């Protein structure tokens, strides 16, 4: 009689546990959907924010994580969706710097940049003199400049063997000097620049360019597009939704919390009833002392 009653209760517990487990297997979490989002886009589609046009350059979906290994596990792989927006910045600037005292290549020649004080409005480009080449091409002088009492001299060899010291400042030609004014257009590095500013540390050159800029988009995260912030959602592997309806997302989160709470409760029922059924059967079949 005792065993029959235990078996009956065990079956009842198993029915309850199986019912709870069945509910877990068929339950589906609430889907996130937005009513009339500002933008619902696929790859290559465009949308406007202010005066700027944005294009959905890519939508990516890949499995990440999982394979933790060892006894600790690591969970299964998770589908992660992301995307990339691109737009063209028409007002971008490419800049270059001529530092005071630095050497720059200008008109296929090397010049030294010179600035006359912090209030200067122009820079001087001073050409460089290849002293070594000049001395080597002159068979009447030595190939090295000599310094005597702080003054540089070129040594000329006379036909009679006598040597004459020529001041280097008189022997070598004057370097070419070019003046470049602030606001002047110059050809530099294969492009036309404007001398945008001149200061004591040199000159800053700039030229307008168009620049393609990428904006990365993560699923269920904020993304700033121009001066507008959107919430990004990828409902599938081919669609990007941008919305400012944060209330709907919060409501979905509340439903997800409730779903998780109910699911955890069903798991608890399934586990407890299973353990209870095994415990009842084990007690019923314990050998009697009498």
Secondary structure, DSSP 8 states (H G I E B T S, - for coil): -HHHHHHHHHHHHHHHHHHHHHHHHH--------SS-SEEE-TT-EEEETTEEEEEEEEEEEEE-----STT-----EEEEEEEEEEEEEEEEEEEEEETT-EEEETTEEEEEEE-STT-SEEEEEE---HHHHHHH-TTEEEEEEEETTEEEEEEE-TTS-EEEEEHHHHS----EEEEETT-EEEETTEEEEEEEEETTEEEEEEEEEEEEEEEEETTEEEEETTEEEEEEEEETTEEEEE--HHHHHHHHHHHHHHHHHHHHHHHHHHHHHHHHHHHHHHHTS----
